[in-house]
């Protein structure tokens, strides 16, 4: 995780090297998303098992900048637990199912975004914005020491 504005401003070639935790029970969906993210030079740790993903963030929370977590009707309670455990990690929830109450609960529990599957490359390439947003909320925009417009 990026801890300070200085960490972010010193990051060469940002957002290349962004460390993503991907949790999706569907291994083929996880593989597809992982390939898209790796094509953008993101470093992806994919999990199909929620307990393994929870263990990864518990043991080394600094290993990830952002999480992408799939939620469905069969696993929603567990994913809500993930959101509660990963409060400091910007977490993007995804789903094949359009359920307004699930979307609202995810956002209320701290998800930074809720995306419908299939995930487009345009949506995935912009996940770095949640890392910047988290740093800016924590430390303030002026602490970045550079203009985002100049960088992008």
Z-matrix of the N, CA and C atoms (Angstrom, degrees):
N
C 1 1.446
C 2 1.518 1 109.51
N 3 1.306 2 117.12 1 144.28
C 4 1.455 3 122.01 2 174.52
C 5 1.523 4 106.48 3 -79.53
N 6 1.313 5 117.01 4 122.38
C 7 1.451 6 119.98 5 -174.30
C 8 1.517 7 113.41 6 -93.87
N 9 1.339 8 117.74 7 -33.68
C 10 1.455 9 119.55 8 -175.86
C 11 1.523 10 110.65 9 -133.93
N 12 1.316 11 114.12 10 166.25
C 13 1.456 12 120.34 11 175.69
C 14 1.531 13 110.62 12 -62.82
N 15 1.334 14 116.65 13 -32.92
C 16 1.465 15 120.01 14 178.31
C 17 1.525 16 111.28 15 -64.61
N 18 1.347 17 116.39 16 -40.49
C 19 1.462 18 120.03 17 176.68
C 20 1.528 19 110.29 18 -58.03
N 21 1.315 20 115.41 19 -43.97
C 22 1.456 21 120.50 20 -177.53
C 23 1.523 22 111.67 21 -68.62
N 24 1.320 23 117.72 22 -44.75
C 25 1.465 24 119.99 23 -177.82
C 26 1.526 25 111.89 24 -70.67
N 27 1.335 26 118.07 25 -23.80
C 28 1.467 27 121.33 26 179.07
C 29 1.531 28 112.64 27 -86.86
N 30 1.319 29 117.77 28 -7.07
C 31 1.458 30 122.96 29 -176.34
C 32 1.524 31 109.49 30 -71.13
N 33 1.315 32 116.84 31 111.08
C 34 1.465 33 122.32 32 178.32
C 35 1.522 34 109.49 33 -72.36
N 36 1.311 35 116.92 34 138.10
C 37 1.471 36 123.36 35 177.32
C 38 1.526 37 113.82 36 60.08
N 39 1.328 38 116.84 37 28.25
C 40 1.460 39 119.47 38 176.07
C 41 1.520 40 109.28 39 -56.04
N 42 1.321 41 119.41 40 134.72
C 43 1.456 42 131.52 41 12.71
C 44 1.529 43 114.28 42 -99.07
N 45 1.341 44 118.21 43 13.23
C 46 1.468 45 118.96 44 177.11
C 47 1.522 46 109.13 45 -57.27
N 48 1.320 47 115.41 46 138.64
C 49 1.460 48 120.09 47 -178.99
C 50 1.514 49 113.86 48 88.53
N 51 1.333 50 117.61 49 3.08
C 52 1.454 51 120.96 50 176.21
C 53 1.523 52 108.64 51 -57.10
N 54 1.332 53 117.28 52 129.06
C 55 1.468 54 122.04 53 -177.22
C 56 1.523 55 109.67 54 -95.84
N 57 1.323 56 115.11 55 117.51
C 58 1.458 57 122.33 56 -173.70
C 59 1.518 58 110.50 57 -114.18
N 60 1.325 59 116.20 58 129.74
C 61 1.452 60 121.63 59 168.98
C 62 1.523 61 106.14 60 -93.90
N 63 1.319 62 116.40 61 123.80
C 64 1.462 63 122.27 62 179.98
C 65 1.517 64 108.52 63 -115.78
N 66 1.330 65 116.89 64 123.02
C 67 1.460 66 122.05 65 178.55
C 68 1.519 67 108.68 66 -122.68
N 69 1.329 68 115.34 67 113.25
C 70 1.464 69 121.57 68 179.97
C 71 1.524 70 107.31 69 -150.31
N 72 1.335 71 117.17 70 121.58
C 73 1.465 72 120.80 71 -178.91
C 74 1.517 73 113.10 72 -65.59
N 75 1.320 74 117.21 73 -24.51
C 76 1.461 75 122.41 74 179.74
C 77 1.526 76 108.41 75 -84.67
N 78 1.329 77 116.73 76 106.15
C 79 1.469 78 120.68 77 -174.59
C 80 1.528 79 112.83 78 -62.43
N 81 1.321 80 118.55 79 -33.39
C 82 1.470 81 119.29 80 179.22
C 83 1.527 82 110.58 81 -71.79
N 84 1.323 83 117.25 82 -37.99
C 85 1.465 84 120.61 83 175.80
C 86 1.527 85 110.17 84 -65.28
N 87 1.322 86 116.31 85 -43.75
C 88 1.468 87 121.03 86 178.67
C 89 1.526 88 110.74 87 -60.09
N 90 1.333 89 116.78 88 -42.65
C 91 1.466 90 120.69 89 179.98
C 92 1.527 91 110.87 90 -64.36
N 93 1.320 92 117.05 91 -40.41
C 94 1.465 93 121.02 92 179.60
C 95 1.526 94 111.46 93 -64.91
N 96 1.327 95 116.38 94 -45.97
C 97 1.461 96 120.67 95 179.43
C 98 1.520 97 110.35 96 -65.11
N 99 1.329 98 116.62 97 -42.05
C 100 1.468 99 121.05 98 179.80
C 101 1.525 100 111.06 99 -59.99
N 102 1.327 101 117.40 100 -44.11
C 103 1.467 102 120.71 101 178.06
C 104 1.526 103 111.73 102 -60.11
N 105 1.322 104 116.78 103 -42.98
C 106 1.467 105 120.51 104 179.15
C 107 1.523 106 110.95 105 -62.53
N 108 1.333 107 116.43 106 -43.98
C 109 1.463 108 120.62 107 -179.14
C 110 1.528 109 111.71 108 -67.21
N 111 1.323 110 116.83 109 -41.64
C 112 1.466 111 120.15 110 179.73
C 113 1.524 112 111.12 111 -66.80
N 114 1.315 113 118.00 112 -29.95
C 115 1.471 114 120.93 113 175.91
C 116 1.528 115 111.07 114 -64.92
N 117 1.326 116 116.60 115 -20.87
C 118 1.467 117 122.44 116 177.91
C 119 1.520 118 111.53 117 -95.20
N 120 1.330 119 116.47 118 10.88
C 121 1.468 120 123.69 119 -179.53
C 122 1.525 121 113.18 120 66.81
N 123 1.333 122 116.56 121 28.63
C 124 1.453 123 121.41 122 171.25
C 125 1.526 124 107.46 123 -89.25
N 126 1.318 125 117.03 124 149.85
C 127 1.457 126 123.06 125 177.42
C 128 1.532 127 106.92 126 -99.18
N 129 1.322 128 116.66 127 118.93
C 130 1.456 129 121.21 128 -170.58
C 131 1.523 130 111.34 129 -116.01
N 132 1.313 131 115.26 130 129.68
C 133 1.464 132 122.36 131 169.79
C 134 1.522 133 106.07 132 -110.07
N 135 1.333 134 115.51 133 109.63
C 136 1.461 135 120.37 134 -176.15
C 137 1.519 136 110.73 135 -98.12
N 138 1.318 137 115.39 136 138.41
C 139 1.457 138 122.70 137 178.87
C 140 1.522 139 108.89 138 -131.48
N 141 1.310 140 116.23 139 138.09
C 142 1.466 141 121.71 140 172.75
C 143 1.522 142 109.95 141 -105.81
N 144 1.320 143 116.25 142 -7.91
C 145 1.458 144 122.66 143 -177.68
C 146 1.524 145 108.80 144 -116.04
N 147 1.313 146 115.96 145 122.54
C 148 1.457 147 120.47 146 -176.70
C 149 1.527 148 112.93 147 -62.15
N 150 1.332 149 117.65 148 -38.74
C 151 1.461 150 120.44 149 -179.29
C 152 1.519 151 111.64 150 -62.63
N 153 1.331 152 116.91 151 -38.99
C 154 1.466 153 120.63 152 177.52
C 155 1.529 154 110.82 153 -65.88
N 156 1.324 155 116.57 154 -40.75
C 157 1.468 156 120.29 155 178.46
C 158 1.530 157 110.52 156 -65.44
N 159 1.319 158 116.45 157 -42.43
C 160 1.468 159 120.49 158 178.53
C 161 1.524 160 110.60 159 -63.10
N 162 1.321 161 116.36 160 -39.86
C 163 1.454 162 120.93 161 177.92
C 164 1.527 163 110.56 162 -63.15
N 165 1.316 164 116.65 163 -41.39
C 166 1.472 165 121.08 164 -179.70
C 167 1.523 166 111.39 165 -61.82
N 168 1.329 167 117.64 166 -42.89
C 169 1.469 168 118.15 167 -179.87
C 170 1.520 169 111.96 168 -76.90
N 171 1.326 170 117.32 169 -26.32
C 172 1.465 171 120.07 170 177.79
C 173 1.522 172 111.21 171 -73.15
N 174 1.341 173 116.28 172 -41.87
C 175 1.463 174 120.78 173 -176.28
C 176 1.518 175 113.08 174 -77.12
N 177 1.324 176 117.08 175 -38.75
C 178 1.466 177 120.43 176 -177.40
C 179 1.527 178 110.28 177 -141.86
N 180 1.322 179 117.54 178 73.79
C 181 1.461 180 119.45 179 -178.02
C 182 1.527 181 113.20 180 -62.39
N 183 1.344 182 116.73 181 -25.74
C 184 1.462 183 120.54 182 179.67
C 185 1.528 184 112.47 183 -73.71
N 186 1.320 185 117.39 184 -6.41
C 187 1.465 186 121.56 185 -178.71
C 188 1.522 187 113.35 186 -76.15
N 189 1.321 188 117.71 187 -9.36
C 190 1.461 189 120.74 188 -175.17
C 191 1.521 190 111.27 189 -132.41
N 192 1.330 191 115.06 190 143.01
C 193 1.460 192 121.52 191 174.98
C 194 1.523 193 111.34 192 -96.95
N 195 1.331 194 116.71 193 -31.11
C 196 1.463 195 122.04 194 -174.51
C 197 1.530 196 108.36 195 -155.33
N 198 1.341 197 116.48 196 153.94
C 199 1.463 198 121.30 197 177.40
C 200 1.522 199 109.66 198 -124.14
N 201 1.332 200 114.85 199 145.26
C 202 1.462 201 122.18 200 172.10
C 203 1.521 202 105.48 201 -121.29
N 204 1.331 203 115.99 202 118.75
C 205 1.460 204 121.15 203 -171.69
C 206 1.524 205 109.64 204 -127.86
N 207 1.320 206 115.39 205 125.98
C 208 1.464 207 121.57 206 179.32
C 209 1.519 208 109.33 207 -84.62
N 210 1.322 209 116.26 208 135.55
C 211 1.455 210 121.76 209 177.37
C 212 1.530 211 108.24 210 -124.22
N 213 1.338 212 115.45 211 138.79
C 214 1.461 213 120.61 212 176.82
C 215 1.524 214 108.11 213 -138.71
N 216 1.311 215 116.59 214 175.27
C 217 1.461 216 119.17 215 -179.59
C 218 1.521 217 111.22 216 -63.88
N 219 1.324 218 117.52 217 -28.43
C 220 1.467 219 119.85 218 -177.92
C 221 1.528 220 113.23 219 -81.62
N 222 1.328 221 118.58 220 -19.75
C 223 1.463 222 119.89 221 -175.46
C 224 1.525 223 113.84 222 -124.19
N 225 1.314 224 118.17 223 10.89
C 226 1.462 225 119.76 224 -171.01
C 227 1.524 226 113.44 225 -60.29
N 228 1.320 227 119.19 226 -41.35
C 229 1.469 228 119.74 227 -179.33
C 230 1.512 229 112.12 228 -61.27
N 231 1.319 230 117.50 229 -40.97
C 232 1.451 231 120.95 230 177.62
C 233 1.514 232 112.14 231 -65.20
N 234 1.301 233 116.77 232 -39.47
C 235 1.462 234 120.34 233 -179.64
C 236 1.519 235 110.93 234 -68.62
N 237 1.328 236 116.13 235 -31.68
C 238 1.460 237 118.71 236 175.38
C 239 1.527 238 109.17 237 -65.10
N 240 1.336 239 117.27 238 -36.57
C 241 1.464 240 120.76 239 176.42
C 242 1.528 241 109.94 240 -64.36
N 243 1.337 242 116.76 241 -38.22
C 244 1.460 243 120.60 242 177.69
C 245 1.526 244 109.67 243 -59.87
N 246 1.322 245 116.86 244 -46.69
C 247 1.469 246 120.65 245 179.47
C 248 1.523 247 111.29 246 -58.76
N 249 1.305 248 116.48 247 -41.61
C 250 1.460 249 119.94 248 179.84
C 251 1.521 250 111.51 249 -66.75
N 252 1.334 251 117.38 250 -36.60
C 253 1.461 252 121.68 251 -179.20
C 254 1.523 253 112.37 252 -75.81
N 255 1.318 254 116.87 253 -26.81
C 256 1.465 255 121.49 254 -174.15
C 257 1.523 256 111.85 255 -108.13
N 258 1.317 257 116.96 256 40.05
C 259 1.473 258 121.68 257 -176.17
C 260 1.525 259 113.53 258 -54.85
N 261 1.336 260 118.47 259 -35.58
C 262 1.461 261 121.25 260 -176.69
C 263 1.525 262 113.23 261 -85.86
N 264 1.312 263 117.14 262 -4.41
C 265 1.461 264 122.05 263 -177.36
C 266 1.530 265 109.38 264 -105.10
N 267 1.340 266 117.89 265 119.63
C 268 1.464 267 117.92 266 176.34
C 269 1.532 268 109.23 267 -57.30
N 270 1.326 269 116.15 268 121.34
C 271 1.462 270 121.07 269 -174.62
C 272 1.516 271 110.38 270 -120.90
N 273 1.332 272 114.79 271 125.97
C 274 1.459 273 123.17 272 178.01
C 275 1.519 274 107.12 273 -104.03
N 276 1.307 275 116.65 274 124.08
C 277 1.454 276 121.52 275 178.85
C 278 1.528 277 109.00 276 -94.85
N 279 1.345 278 115.76 277 144.59
C 280 1.458 279 121.44 278 178.36
C 281 1.523 280 109.35 279 -131.10
N 282 1.335 281 115.79 280 157.39
C 283 1.454 282 119.60 281 177.64
C 284 1.514 283 111.05 282 -164.02
N 285 1.334 284 115.49 283 151.78
C 286 1.461 285 122.23 284 171.10
C 287 1.519 286 110.67 285 -80.90
N 288 1.308 287 115.63 286 -20.40
C 289 1.460 288 122.00 287 -171.31
C 290 1.524 289 109.70 288 -103.80
N 291 1.322 290 115.13 289 134.33
C 292 1.462 291 120.00 290 176.75
C 293 1.523 292 108.04 291 -93.49
N 294 1.310 293 116.01 292 101.91
C 295 1.459 294 121.59 293 179.90
C 296 1.524 295 107.58 294 -131.35
N 297 1.318 296 116.20 295 107.17
C 298 1.459 297 121.24 296 -175.17
C 299 1.528 298 112.27 297 -58.93
N 300 1.325 299 118.22 298 -39.75
C 301 1.465 300 119.32 299 -178.84
C 302 1.527 301 111.31 300 -66.54
N 303 1.335 302 118.02 301 -38.12
C 304 1.470 303 120.81 302 176.37
C 305 1.521 304 110.22 303 -65.67
N 306 1.329 305 116.70 304 -44.05
C 307 1.465 306 120.41 305 178.19
C 308 1.527 307 110.78 306 -58.51
N 309 1.324 308 116.43 307 -46.83
C 310 1.464 309 120.94 308 -177.97
C 311 1.533 310 111.14 309 -64.72
N 312 1.323 311 116.91 310 -40.14
C 313 1.469 312 119.71 311 179.44
C 314 1.525 313 110.43 312 -65.04
N 315 1.337 314 117.21 313 -42.04
C 316 1.475 315 120.69 314 178.53
C 317 1.529 316 110.76 315 -60.36
N 318 1.322 317 117.03 316 -46.28
C 319 1.466 318 120.86 317 179.95
C 320 1.530 319 109.87 318 -64.79
N 321 1.331 320 116.92 319 -42.28
C 322 1.470 321 120.61 320 179.29
C 323 1.529 322 111.80 321 -61.83
N 324 1.341 323 116.51 322 -31.91
C 325 1.467 324 120.54 323 -179.91
C 326 1.525 325 113.25 324 -86.53
N 327 1.339 326 117.29 325 0.62
C 328 1.457 327 119.55 326 173.30
C 329 1.508 328 117.17 327 117.21
N 330 1.324 329 119.01 328 0.29
C 331 1.464 330 119.58 329 176.26
C 332 1.526 331 108.97 330 -61.58
N 333 1.320 332 116.94 331 138.72
C 334 1.463 333 120.56 332 -178.64
C 335 1.526 334 111.99 333 -86.12
N 336 1.336 335 115.98 334 -17.36
C 337 1.460 336 119.98 335 -179.35
C 338 1.525 337 108.36 336 -164.23
N 339 1.315 338 115.85 337 155.33
C 340 1.459 339 121.85 338 176.24
C 341 1.519 340 106.91 339 -129.30
N 342 1.336 341 117.14 340 117.20
C 343 1.461 342 122.04 341 -176.54
C 344 1.518 343 111.22 342 -114.23
N 345 1.318 344 115.92 343 141.78
C 346 1.461 345 121.75 344 175.37
C 347 1.521 346 109.14 345 -84.47
N 348 1.323 347 115.61 346 140.24
C 349 1.462 348 121.63 347 174.41
C 350 1.520 349 108.39 348 -83.15
N 351 1.295 350 118.94 349 152.19
C 352 1.469 351 126.99 350 -1.33
C 353 1.532 352 110.87 351 -73.42
N 354 1.317 353 115.27 352 147.68
C 355 1.461 354 121.01 353 -177.75
C 356 1.528 355 110.11 354 -81.69
N 357 1.302 356 115.40 355 126.27
C 358 1.467 357 119.87 356 -179.66
C 359 1.526 358 109.73 357 -81.45
N 360 1.315 359 115.43 358 156.52
C 361 1.465 360 119.80 359 177.40
C 362 1.525 361 110.78 360 -62.55
N 363 1.340 362 116.78 361 -34.76
C 364 1.466 363 119.70 362 178.49
C 365 1.520 364 111.68 363 -60.99
N 366 1.330 365 116.81 364 -42.72
C 367 1.466 366 120.04 365 178.62
C 368 1.525 367 110.60 366 -66.67
N 369 1.323 368 116.57 367 -42.50
C 370 1.462 369 120.57 368 -177.17
C 371 1.525 370 112.55 369 -68.41
N 372 1.309 371 117.53 370 -36.87
C 373 1.465 372 118.08 371 -176.71
C 374 1.522 373 112.42 372 -69.97
N 375 1.324 374 116.98 373 -14.73
C 376 1.461 375 120.29 374 -179.14
C 377 1.523 376 114.42 375 -101.02
N 378 1.317 377 117.92 376 9.82
C 379 1.469 378 118.84 377 -179.21
C 380 1.528 379 111.91 378 -66.61
N 381 1.325 380 117.70 379 -20.87
C 382 1.462 381 121.21 380 178.41
C 383 1.530 382 111.10 381 -59.66
N 384 1.322 383 117.18 382 -26.40
C 385 1.461 384 120.45 383 -178.23
C 386 1.529 385 111.92 384 -60.24
N 387 1.316 386 116.63 385 -30.35
C 388 1.465 387 119.63 386 179.32
C 389 1.526 388 111.19 387 -70.23
N 390 1.325 389 117.73 388 -30.28
C 391 1.467 390 121.53 389 176.11
C 392 1.523 391 109.24 390 -67.89
N 393 1.329 392 116.62 391 -46.44
C 394 1.465 393 121.24 392 178.80
C 395 1.533 394 109.80 393 -62.33
N 396 1.306 395 116.20 394 -44.62
C 397 1.459 396 120.69 395 -179.97
C 398 1.524 397 111.26 396 -59.12
N 399 1.328 398 116.92 397 -42.79
C 400 1.470 399 121.42 398 179.59
C 401 1.533 400 110.65 399 -61.17
N 402 1.333 401 116.69 400 -44.49
C 403 1.463 402 120.48 401 179.28
C 404 1.527 403 110.35 402 -65.17
N 405 1.324 404 116.18 403 -42.37
C 406 1.460 405 119.73 404 -178.49
C 407 1.522 406 112.02 405 -66.02
N 408 1.318 407 116.86 406 -37.50
C 409 1.462 408 119.39 407 176.85
C 410 1.525 409 111.06 408 -66.59
N 411 1.325 410 116.01 409 -35.38
C 412 1.462 411 120.43 410 -178.34
C 413 1.519 412 113.04 411 -77.69
N 414 1.331 413 116.37 412 -37.80
C 415 1.464 414 119.58 413 -170.87
C 416 1.518 415 114.75 414 -121.01
N 417 1.315 416 117.67 415 -9.65
C 418 1.460 417 120.63 416 179.49
C 419 1.515 418 111.88 417 92.74
N 420 1.314 419 115.69 418 145.71
C 421 1.470 420 122.41 419 -176.93
C 422 1.520 421 112.40 420 -61.81
N 423 1.307 422 117.96 421 -38.75
C 424 1.461 423 120.64 422 -175.78
C 425 1.519 424 112.44 423 -68.36
N 426 1.325 425 117.16 424 -22.41
C 427 1.460 426 120.96 425 -179.21
C 428 1.527 427 112.07 426 -70.78
N 429 1.328 428 117.81 427 -15.77
C 430 1.450 429 119.25 428 -179.17
C 431 1.521 430 111.81 429 -64.34
N 432 1.315 431 117.85 430 -30.73
C 433 1.454 432 120.80 431 176.05
C 434 1.510 433 114.64 432 75.07
N 435 1.312 434 116.95 433 10.92
C 436 1.465 435 120.02 434 175.21
C 437 1.520 436 108.38 435 -156.43
N 438 1.308 437 113.64 436 159.95
C 439 1.452 438 118.84 437 178.91
C 440 1.514 439 109.70 438 -88.42
N 441 1.306 440 116.90 439 128.89
C 442 1.464 441 120.40 440 178.67
C 443 1.523 442 108.92 441 -63.50
N 444 1.330 443 119.21 442 -34.16
C 445 1.454 444 121.08 443 177.96
C 446 1.535 445 111.16 444 -60.83
N 447 1.310 446 116.77 445 -35.84
C 448 1.465 447 120.06 446 179.19
C 449 1.513 448 110.87 447 -68.00
N 450 1.322 449 118.10 448 -31.54
C 451 1.454 450 121.41 449 -177.21
C 452 1.516 451 113.12 450 -79.76
N 453 1.353 452 117.38 451 -30.68
C 454 1.442 453 119.89 452 -172.66
C 455 1.484 454 111.29 453 -126.12
